[in-house]
Amino acid sequence: MTYSLLFLPEIEEDSINGYFWYEEKGKGLGEDFLRIFYACSEKIRRNP
């Protein structure tokens, strides 16, 4: 069975804000944050 995972607008906004916060701390950290965020989201989608 295939599941869909949808984010509320607040979650999308928080993830974007998280990206910028981490980028202020160090170049590339925002990218790492989003990569991990979406990797974990994929795990949730596969096994809710």
mmCIF file of the N, C-alpha and C atoms, coordinates in Angstrom:
data_MODEL
# 
_entry.id   MODEL 
# 
loop_
_atom_site.group_PDB 
_atom_site.id 
_atom_site.type_symbol 
_atom_site.label_atom_id 
_atom_site.label_alt_id 
_atom_site.label_comp_id 
_atom_site.label_asym_id 
_atom_site.label_entity_id 
_atom_site.label_seq_id 
_atom_site.pdbx_PDB_ins_code 
_atom_site.Cartn_x 
_atom_site.Cartn_y 
_atom_site.Cartn_z 
_atom_site.occupancy 
_atom_site.B_iso_or_equiv 
_atom_site.pdbx_formal_charge 
_atom_site.auth_seq_id 
_atom_site.auth_comp_id 
_atom_site.auth_asym_id 
_atom_site.auth_atom_id 
_atom_site.pdbx_PDB_model_num 
ATOM 1   N N  . MET A 1 1  ? 0.835  -1.168 0.000  1.00 0.00 ? 1  MET A N  1 
ATOM 2   C CA . MET A 1 1  ? 0.000  0.000  0.000  1.00 0.00 ? 1  MET A CA 1 
ATOM 3   C C  . MET A 1 1  ? 0.889  1.244  0.000  1.00 0.00 ? 1  MET A C  1 
ATOM 4   N N  . THR A 1 2  ? 0.514  2.225  -0.794 1.00 0.00 ? 2  THR A N  1 
ATOM 5   C CA . THR A 1 2  ? 1.256  3.475  -0.883 1.00 0.00 ? 2  THR A CA 1 
ATOM 6   C C  . THR A 1 2  ? 0.518  4.560  -0.114 1.00 0.00 ? 2  THR A C  1 
ATOM 7   N N  . TYR A 1 3  ? 1.253  5.263  0.719  1.00 0.00 ? 3  TYR A N  1 
ATOM 8   C CA . TYR A 1 3  ? 0.684  6.352  1.505  1.00 0.00 ? 3  TYR A CA 1 
ATOM 9   C C  . TYR A 1 3  ? 1.212  7.680  0.988  1.00 0.00 ? 3  TYR A C  1 
ATOM 10  N N  . SER A 1 4  ? 0.444  8.722  1.244  1.00 0.00 ? 4  SER A N  1 
ATOM 11  C CA . SER A 1 4  ? 0.887  10.082 0.950  1.00 0.00 ? 4  SER A CA 1 
ATOM 12  C C  . SER A 1 4  ? 1.108  10.804 2.262  1.00 0.00 ? 4  SER A C  1 
ATOM 13  N N  . LEU A 1 5  ? 2.091  11.653 2.282  1.00 0.00 ? 5  LEU A N  1 
ATOM 14  C CA . LEU A 1 5  ? 2.369  12.467 3.453  1.00 0.00 ? 5  LEU A CA 1 
ATOM 15  C C  . LEU A 1 5  ? 2.276  13.919 3.017  1.00 0.00 ? 5  LEU A C  1 
ATOM 16  N N  . LEU A 1 6  ? 1.331  14.619 3.591  1.00 0.00 ? 6  LEU A N  1 
ATOM 17  C CA . LEU A 1 6  ? 1.136  16.027 3.272  1.00 0.00 ? 6  LEU A CA 1 
ATOM 18  C C  . LEU A 1 6  ? 1.456  16.862 4.503  1.00 0.00 ? 6  LEU A C  1 
ATOM 19  N N  . PHE A 1 7  ? 2.081  17.995 4.280  1.00 0.00 ? 7  PHE A N  1 
ATOM 20  C CA . PHE A 1 7  ? 2.424  18.884 5.374  1.00 0.00 ? 7  PHE A CA 1 
ATOM 21  C C  . PHE A 1 7  ? 1.477  20.071 5.403  1.00 0.00 ? 7  PHE A C  1 
ATOM 22  N N  . LEU A 1 8  ? 1.091  20.455 6.600  1.00 0.00 ? 8  LEU A N  1 
ATOM 23  C CA . LEU A 1 8  ? 0.332  21.681 6.770  1.00 0.00 ? 8  LEU A CA 1 
ATOM 24  C C  . LEU A 1 8  ? 1.220  22.861 6.388  1.00 0.00 ? 8  LEU A C  1 
ATOM 25  N N  . PRO A 1 9  ? 0.626  23.972 5.981  1.00 0.00 ? 9  PRO A N  1 
ATOM 26  C CA . PRO A 1 9  ? 1.445  25.140 5.622  1.00 0.00 ? 9  PRO A CA 1 
ATOM 27  C C  . PRO A 1 9  ? 2.379  25.579 6.755  1.00 0.00 ? 9  PRO A C  1 
ATOM 28  N N  . GLU A 1 10 ? 1.945  25.396 7.999  1.00 0.00 ? 10 GLU A N  1 
ATOM 29  C CA . GLU A 1 10 ? 2.788  25.777 9.133  1.00 0.00 ? 10 GLU A CA 1 
ATOM 30  C C  . GLU A 1 10 ? 4.069  24.944 9.188  1.00 0.00 ? 10 GLU A C  1 
ATOM 31  N N  . ILE A 1 11 ? 3.963  23.672 8.835  1.00 0.00 ? 11 ILE A N  1 
ATOM 32  C CA . ILE A 1 11 ? 5.140  22.800 8.836  1.00 0.00 ? 11 ILE A CA 1 
ATOM 33  C C  . ILE A 1 11 ? 6.092  23.200 7.719  1.00 0.00 ? 11 ILE A C  1 
ATOM 34  N N  . GLU A 1 12 ? 5.552  23.497 6.558  1.00 0.00 ? 12 GLU A N  1 
ATOM 35  C CA . GLU A 1 12 ? 6.401  23.932 5.450  1.00 0.00 ? 12 GLU A CA 1 
ATOM 36  C C  . GLU A 1 12 ? 7.112  25.235 5.808  1.00 0.00 ? 12 GLU A C  1 
ATOM 37  N N  . GLU A 1 13 ? 6.395  26.160 6.436  1.00 0.00 ? 13 GLU A N  1 
ATOM 38  C CA . GLU A 1 13 ? 6.995  27.421 6.846  1.00 0.00 ? 13 GLU A CA 1 
ATOM 39  C C  . GLU A 1 13 ? 8.086  27.189 7.896  1.00 0.00 ? 13 GLU A C  1 
ATOM 40  N N  . ASP A 1 14 ? 7.823  26.306 8.850  1.00 0.00 ? 14 ASP A N  1 
ATOM 41  C CA . ASP A 1 14 ? 8.824  26.004 9.873  1.00 0.00 ? 14 ASP A CA 1 
ATOM 42  C C  . ASP A 1 14 ? 10.075 25.382 9.269  1.00 0.00 ? 14 ASP A C  1 
ATOM 43  N N  . SER A 1 15 ? 9.898  24.506 8.285  1.00 0.00 ? 15 SER A N  1 
ATOM 44  C CA . SER A 1 15 ? 11.067 23.871 7.686  1.00 0.00 ? 15 SER A CA 1 
ATOM 45  C C  . SER A 1 15 ? 11.899 24.889 6.899  1.00 0.00 ? 15 SER A C  1 
ATOM 46  N N  . ILE A 1 16 ? 11.241 25.823 6.240  1.00 0.00 ? 16 ILE A N  1 
ATOM 47  C CA . ILE A 1 16 ? 11.966 26.878 5.523  1.00 0.00 ? 16 ILE A CA 1 
ATOM 48  C C  . ILE A 1 16 ? 12.697 27.782 6.513  1.00 0.00 ? 16 ILE A C  1 
ATOM 49  N N  . ASN A 1 17 ? 12.018 28.137 7.601  1.00 0.00 ? 17 ASN A N  1 
ATOM 50  C CA . ASN A 1 17 ? 12.671 28.948 8.633  1.00 0.00 ? 17 ASN A CA 1 
ATOM 51  C C  . ASN A 1 17 ? 13.847 28.200 9.251  1.00 0.00 ? 17 ASN A C  1 
ATOM 52  N N  . GLY A 1 18 ? 13.688 26.895 9.442  1.00 0.00 ? 18 GLY A N  1 
ATOM 53  C CA . GLY A 1 18 ? 14.783 26.079 9.953  1.00 0.00 ? 18 GLY A CA 1 
ATOM 54  C C  . GLY A 1 18 ? 15.969 26.089 9.011  1.00 0.00 ? 18 GLY A C  1 
ATOM 55  N N  . TYR A 1 19 ? 15.689 26.015 7.730  1.00 0.00 ? 19 TYR A N  1 
ATOM 56  C CA . TYR A 1 19 ? 16.754 26.077 6.728  1.00 0.00 ? 19 TYR A CA 1 
ATOM 57  C C  . TYR A 1 19 ? 17.563 27.364 6.886  1.00 0.00 ? 19 TYR A C  1 
ATOM 58  N N  . PHE A 1 20 ? 16.857 28.498 6.934  1.00 0.00 ? 20 PHE A N  1 
ATOM 59  C CA . PHE A 1 20 ? 17.559 29.776 7.043  1.00 0.00 ? 20 PHE A CA 1 
ATOM 60  C C  . PHE A 1 20 ? 18.298 29.904 8.372  1.00 0.00 ? 20 PHE A C  1 
ATOM 61  N N  . TRP A 1 21 ? 17.730 29.406 9.455  1.00 0.00 ? 21 TRP A N  1 
ATOM 62  C CA . TRP A 1 21 ? 18.380 29.467 10.754 1.00 0.00 ? 21 TRP A CA 1 
ATOM 63  C C  . TRP A 1 21 ? 19.697 28.699 10.719 1.00 0.00 ? 21 TRP A C  1 
ATOM 64  N N  . TYR A 1 22 ? 19.652 27.482 10.172 1.00 0.00 ? 22 TYR A N  1 
ATOM 65  C CA . TYR A 1 22 ? 20.876 26.680 10.094 1.00 0.00 ? 22 TYR A CA 1 
ATOM 66  C C  . TYR A 1 22 ? 21.894 27.293 9.138  1.00 0.00 ? 22 TYR A C  1 
ATOM 67  N N  . GLU A 1 23 ? 21.455 27.888 8.053  1.00 0.00 ? 23 GLU A N  1 
ATOM 68  C CA . GLU A 1 23 ? 22.385 28.528 7.122  1.00 0.00 ? 23 GLU A CA 1 
ATOM 69  C C  . GLU A 1 23 ? 23.099 29.699 7.778  1.00 0.00 ? 23 GLU A C  1 
ATOM 70  N N  . GLU A 1 24 ? 22.419 30.399 8.694  1.00 0.00 ? 24 GLU A N  1 
ATOM 71  C CA . GLU A 1 24 ? 23.079 31.484 9.429  1.00 0.00 ? 24 GLU A CA 1 
ATOM 72  C C  . GLU A 1 24 ? 24.185 30.944 10.327 1.00 0.00 ? 24 GLU A C  1 
ATOM 73  N N  . LYS A 1 25 ? 24.016 29.733 10.824 1.00 0.00 ? 25 LYS A N  1 
ATOM 74  C CA . LYS A 1 25 ? 25.006 29.128 11.715 1.00 0.00 ? 25 LYS A CA 1 
ATOM 75  C C  . LYS A 1 25 ? 26.228 28.630 10.947 1.00 0.00 ? 25 LYS A C  1 
ATOM 76  N N  . GLY A 1 26 ? 26.007 28.217 9.712  1.00 0.00 ? 26 GLY A N  1 
ATOM 77  C CA . GLY A 1 26 ? 27.121 27.726 8.909  1.00 0.00 ? 26 GLY A CA 1 
ATOM 78  C C  . GLY A 1 26 ? 26.647 27.372 7.514  1.00 0.00 ? 26 GLY A C  1 
ATOM 79  N N  . LYS A 1 27 ? 27.444 27.741 6.520  1.00 0.00 ? 27 LYS A N  1 
ATOM 80  C CA . LYS A 1 27 ? 27.071 27.464 5.133  1.00 0.00 ? 27 LYS A CA 1 
ATOM 81  C C  . LYS A 1 27 ? 26.946 25.957 4.925  1.00 0.00 ? 27 LYS A C  1 
ATOM 82  N N  . GLY A 1 28 ? 25.829 25.562 4.359  1.00 0.00 ? 28 GLY A N  1 
ATOM 83  C CA . GLY A 1 28 ? 25.584 24.148 4.079  1.00 0.00 ? 28 GLY A CA 1 
ATOM 84  C C  . GLY A 1 28 ? 24.770 23.437 5.147  1.00 0.00 ? 28 GLY A C  1 
ATOM 85  N N  . LEU A 1 29 ? 24.670 24.030 6.341  1.00 0.00 ? 29 LEU A N  1 
ATOM 86  C CA . LEU A 1 29 ? 23.900 23.372 7.400  1.00 0.00 ? 29 LEU A CA 1 
ATOM 87  C C  . LEU A 1 29 ? 22.405 23.348 7.083  1.00 0.00 ? 29 LEU A C  1 
ATOM 88  N N  . GLY A 1 30 ? 21.921 24.388 6.405  1.00 0.00 ? 30 GLY A N  1 
ATOM 89  C CA . GLY A 1 30 ? 20.512 24.416 6.008  1.00 0.00 ? 30 GLY A CA 1 
ATOM 90  C C  . GLY A 1 30 ? 20.187 23.294 5.036  1.00 0.00 ? 30 GLY A C  1 
ATOM 91  N N  . GLU A 1 31 ? 21.105 23.055 4.109  1.00 0.00 ? 31 GLU A N  1 
ATOM 92  C CA . GLU A 1 31 ? 20.921 21.960 3.152  1.00 0.00 ? 31 GLU A CA 1 
ATOM 93  C C  . GLU A 1 31 ? 20.899 20.619 3.874  1.00 0.00 ? 31 GLU A C  1 
ATOM 94  N N  . ASP A 1 32 ? 21.795 20.457 4.838  1.00 0.00 ? 32 ASP A N  1 
ATOM 95  C CA . ASP A 1 32 ? 21.819 19.220 5.626  1.00 0.00 ? 32 ASP A CA 1 
ATOM 96  C C  . ASP A 1 32 ? 20.507 19.046 6.388  1.00 0.00 ? 32 ASP A C  1 
ATOM 97  N N  . PHE A 1 33 ? 20.024 20.144 6.964  1.00 0.00 ? 33 PHE A N  1 
ATOM 98  C CA . PHE A 1 33 ? 18.768 20.095 7.703  1.00 0.00 ? 33 PHE A CA 1 
ATOM 99  C C  . PHE A 1 33 ? 17.626 19.606 6.806  1.00 0.00 ? 33 PHE A C  1 
ATOM 100 N N  . LEU A 1 34 ? 17.482 20.208 5.626  1.00 0.00 ? 34 LEU A N  1 
ATOM 101 C CA . LEU A 1 34 ? 16.393 19.809 4.729  1.00 0.00 ? 34 LEU A CA 1 
ATOM 102 C C  . LEU A 1 34 ? 16.562 18.376 4.230  1.00 0.00 ? 34 LEU A C  1 
ATOM 103 N N  . ARG A 1 35 ? 17.796 17.978 3.961  1.00 0.00 ? 35 ARG A N  1 
ATOM 104 C CA . ARG A 1 35 ? 18.038 16.613 3.506  1.00 0.00 ? 35 ARG A CA 1 
ATOM 105 C C  . ARG A 1 35 ? 17.582 15.611 4.566  1.00 0.00 ? 35 ARG A C  1 
ATOM 106 N N  . ILE A 1 36 ? 17.936 15.863 5.811  1.00 0.00 ? 36 ILE A N  1 
ATOM 107 C CA . ILE A 1 36 ? 17.543 14.967 6.902  1.00 0.00 ? 36 ILE A CA 1 
ATOM 108 C C  . ILE A 1 36 ? 16.039 15.041 7.151  1.00 0.00 ? 36 ILE A C  1 
ATOM 109 N N  . PHE A 1 37 ? 15.486 16.242 7.105  1.00 0.00 ? 37 PHE A N  1 
ATOM 110 C CA . PHE A 1 37 ? 14.047 16.424 7.298  1.00 0.00 ? 37 PHE A CA 1 
ATOM 111 C C  . PHE A 1 37 ? 13.254 15.591 6.293  1.00 0.00 ? 37 PHE A C  1 
ATOM 112 N N  . TYR A 1 38 ? 13.622 15.690 5.015  1.00 0.00 ? 38 TYR A N  1 
ATOM 113 C CA . TYR A 1 38 ? 12.881 14.958 3.991  1.00 0.00 ? 38 TYR A CA 1 
ATOM 114 C C  . TYR A 1 38 ? 13.184 13.461 4.019  1.00 0.00 ? 38 TYR A C  1 
ATOM 115 N N  . ALA A 1 39 ? 14.366 13.080 4.419  1.00 0.00 ? 39 ALA A N  1 
ATOM 116 C CA . ALA A 1 39 ? 14.675 11.648 4.572  1.00 0.00 ? 39 ALA A CA 1 
ATOM 117 C C  . ALA A 1 39 ? 13.802 11.051 5.673  1.00 0.00 ? 39 ALA A C  1 
ATOM 118 N N  . CYS A 1 40 ? 13.671 11.747 6.771  1.00 0.00 ? 40 CYS A N  1 
ATOM 119 C CA . CYS A 1 40 ? 12.813 11.254 7.866  1.00 0.00 ? 40 CYS A CA 1 
ATOM 120 C C  . CYS A 1 40 ? 11.353 11.256 7.445  1.00 0.00 ? 40 CYS A C  1 
ATOM 121 N N  . SER A 1 41 ? 10.954 12.248 6.685  1.00 0.00 ? 41 SER A N  1 
ATOM 122 C CA . SER A 1 41 ? 9.575  12.304 6.186  1.00 0.00 ? 41 SER A CA 1 
ATOM 123 C C  . SER A 1 41 ? 9.277  11.097 5.305  1.00 0.00 ? 41 SER A C  1 
ATOM 124 N N  . GLU A 1 42 ? 10.255 10.700 4.512  1.00 0.00 ? 42 GLU A N  1 
ATOM 125 C CA . GLU A 1 42 ? 10.082 9.531  3.644  1.00 0.00 ? 42 GLU A CA 1 
ATOM 126 C C  . GLU A 1 42 ? 9.905  8.271  4.472  1.00 0.00 ? 42 GLU A C  1 
ATOM 127 N N  . LYS A 1 43 ? 10.641 8.155  5.562  1.00 0.00 ? 43 LYS A N  1 
ATOM 128 C CA . LYS A 1 43 ? 10.482 6.986  6.453  1.00 0.00 ? 43 LYS A CA 1 
ATOM 129 C C  . LYS A 1 43 ? 9.080  6.954  7.032  1.00 0.00 ? 43 LYS A C  1 
ATOM 130 N N  . ILE A 1 44 ? 8.566  8.103  7.429  1.00 0.00 ? 44 ILE A N  1 
ATOM 131 C CA . ILE A 1 44 ? 7.208  8.175  7.970  1.00 0.00 ? 44 ILE A CA 1 
ATOM 132 C C  . ILE A 1 44 ? 6.195  7.786  6.892  1.00 0.00 ? 44 ILE A C  1 
ATOM 133 N N  . ARG A 1 45 ? 6.413  8.267  5.666  1.00 0.00 ? 45 ARG A N  1 
ATOM 134 C CA . ARG A 1 45 ? 5.482  7.943  4.573  1.00 0.00 ? 45 ARG A CA 1 
ATOM 135 C C  . ARG A 1 45 ? 5.446  6.440  4.306  1.00 0.00 ? 45 ARG A C  1 
ATOM 136 N N  . ARG A 1 46 ? 6.618  5.804  4.361  1.00 0.00 ? 46 ARG A N  1 
ATOM 137 C CA . ARG A 1 46 ? 6.671  4.362  4.092  1.00 0.00 ? 46 ARG A CA 1 
ATOM 138 C C  . ARG A 1 46 ? 6.090  3.523  5.217  1.00 0.00 ? 46 ARG A C  1 
ATOM 139 N N  . ASN A 1 47 ? 6.192  4.020  6.446  1.00 0.00 ? 47 ASN A N  1 
ATOM 140 C CA . ASN A 1 47 ? 5.739  3.227  7.591  1.00 0.00 ? 47 ASN A CA 1 
ATOM 141 C C  . ASN A 1 47 ? 5.046  4.138  8.612  1.00 0.00 ? 47 ASN A C  1 
ATOM 142 N N  . PRO A 1 48 ? 3.801  4.533  8.301  1.00 0.00 ? 48 PRO A N  1 
ATOM 143 C CA . PRO A 1 48 ? 3.105  5.449  9.218  1.00 0.00 ? 48 PRO A CA 1 
ATOM 144 C C  . PRO A 1 48 ? 2.718  4.729  10.485 1.00 0.00 ? 48 PRO A C  1 
# 
